Amino acid sequence: MGSHRKEKEDTGSYNYRMFNFFNRKYKITELTPAADILEAFTKFADRSAHMSSAQFRRFLVLHQGHLDCTLPEAERIIDEVIRRRHHLTRSPDTVV
Protein backbone atom coordinates (compact mmCIF):
# COMPACT_ATOMS: atom_id res chain seq x y z
CA MET A 1 0.00 0.00 0.00
CA GLY A 2 1.47 3.32 -0.97
CA SER A 3 1.10 6.73 0.47
CA HIS A 4 -1.71 8.94 -0.68
CA ARG A 5 -2.92 12.45 -0.12
CA LYS A 6 -6.61 13.24 -0.11
CA GLU A 7 -7.90 16.65 -1.07
CA LYS A 8 -11.53 17.69 -0.96
CA GLU A 9 -12.64 19.87 -3.79
CA ASP A 10 -15.59 22.26 -3.57
CA THR A 11 -17.44 20.33 -6.29
CA GLY A 12 -18.39 17.42 -4.02
CA SER A 13 -15.56 15.08 -4.93
CA TYR A 14 -12.35 13.77 -3.45
CA ASN A 15 -9.05 13.85 -5.27
CA TYR A 16 -6.49 11.22 -4.19
CA ARG A 17 -2.84 11.55 -5.11
CA MET A 18 -1.56 7.98 -5.09
CA PHE A 19 2.11 7.04 -4.81
CA ASN A 20 3.01 10.61 -5.85
CA PHE A 21 2.49 9.55 -9.47
CA PHE A 22 -1.16 9.90 -10.40
CA ASN A 23 -4.43 11.43 -9.25
CA ARG A 24 -7.70 9.61 -8.82
CA LYS A 25 -10.92 11.54 -8.42
CA TYR A 26 -14.01 10.19 -6.68
CA LYS A 27 -17.41 11.87 -6.65
CA ILE A 28 -19.34 11.93 -3.41
CA THR A 29 -22.63 10.18 -4.09
CA GLU A 30 -23.73 9.00 -0.65
CA LEU A 31 -24.49 10.96 2.49
CA THR A 32 -23.49 8.08 4.78
CA PRO A 33 -20.51 5.71 4.77
CA ALA A 34 -20.85 2.36 3.01
CA ALA A 35 -22.34 -0.55 4.96
CA ASP A 36 -19.00 -2.36 5.35
CA ILE A 37 -17.39 0.75 6.81
CA LEU A 38 -20.24 1.24 9.27
CA GLU A 39 -20.02 -2.44 10.23
CA ALA A 40 -16.26 -2.26 10.90
CA PHE A 41 -16.62 0.98 12.87
CA THR A 42 -19.46 -0.44 14.97
CA LYS A 43 -17.47 -3.59 15.67
CA PHE A 44 -14.27 -1.86 16.76
CA ALA A 45 -16.01 1.04 18.57
CA ASP A 46 -18.01 -1.46 20.63
CA ARG A 47 -21.27 -0.07 19.19
CA SER A 48 -20.43 3.45 20.36
CA ALA A 49 -20.79 6.60 18.26
CA HIS A 50 -17.11 7.42 18.91
CA MET A 51 -13.91 5.38 18.72
CA SER A 52 -11.18 5.77 21.33
CA SER A 53 -7.51 5.74 20.41
CA ALA A 54 -7.19 2.26 21.97
CA GLN A 55 -10.10 1.02 19.86
CA PHE A 56 -8.59 2.64 16.77
CA ARG A 57 -5.26 0.93 17.47
CA ARG A 58 -7.10 -2.39 17.79
CA PHE A 59 -8.76 -1.71 14.40
CA LEU A 60 -5.38 -0.94 12.82
CA VAL A 61 -3.82 -4.12 14.21
CA LEU A 62 -6.65 -6.62 13.71
CA HIS A 63 -8.48 -5.26 10.66
CA GLN A 64 -5.78 -3.39 8.75
CA GLY A 65 -2.85 -5.68 9.64
CA HIS A 66 -0.58 -2.97 11.09
CA LEU A 67 0.82 -5.34 13.72
CA ASP A 68 3.48 -2.94 14.98
CA CYS A 69 1.06 -0.04 15.60
CA THR A 70 1.43 1.49 19.05
CA LEU A 71 -1.10 3.49 21.05
CA PRO A 72 0.92 6.73 20.63
CA GLU A 73 0.98 6.14 16.86
CA ALA A 74 -2.81 5.65 16.79
CA GLU A 75 -3.21 8.85 18.82
CA ARG A 76 -0.92 10.70 16.40
CA ILE A 77 -3.03 9.54 13.43
CA ILE A 78 -6.23 10.69 15.14
CA ASP A 79 -4.67 14.06 15.99
CA GLU A 80 -3.52 14.49 12.38
CA VAL A 81 -6.99 13.72 11.01
CA ILE A 82 -8.56 16.19 13.43
CA ARG A 83 -5.96 18.82 12.54
CA ARG A 84 -6.58 18.43 8.80
CA ARG A 85 -10.35 18.19 9.09
CA HIS A 86 -10.91 20.64 11.94
CA HIS A 87 -13.76 22.33 10.10
CA LEU A 88 -15.69 19.03 10.19
CA THR A 89 -14.67 17.74 13.62
CA ARG A 90 -14.84 20.96 15.60
CA SER A 91 -17.62 21.25 18.15
CA PRO A 92 -20.12 24.01 17.27
CA ASP A 93 -19.53 25.72 20.62
CA THR A 94 -15.73 25.69 20.28
CA VAL A 95 -14.20 29.13 19.88
CA VAL A 96 -11.11 29.25 17.72
TAMOSUL-V972337 format. One record per helix or strand of 2 or more residues. SS is the DSSP state (2 for helix, 1 for strand). FROM is the first residue (numbers start at 1). LEN is the number of residues. If there is no record, write none. Layout:
SS&FROM&LEN  SS&FROM&LEN
//
This chain:
1&4&6  1&13&6  1&22&6  2&35&10  2&53&10  2&71&14  2&86&4
//
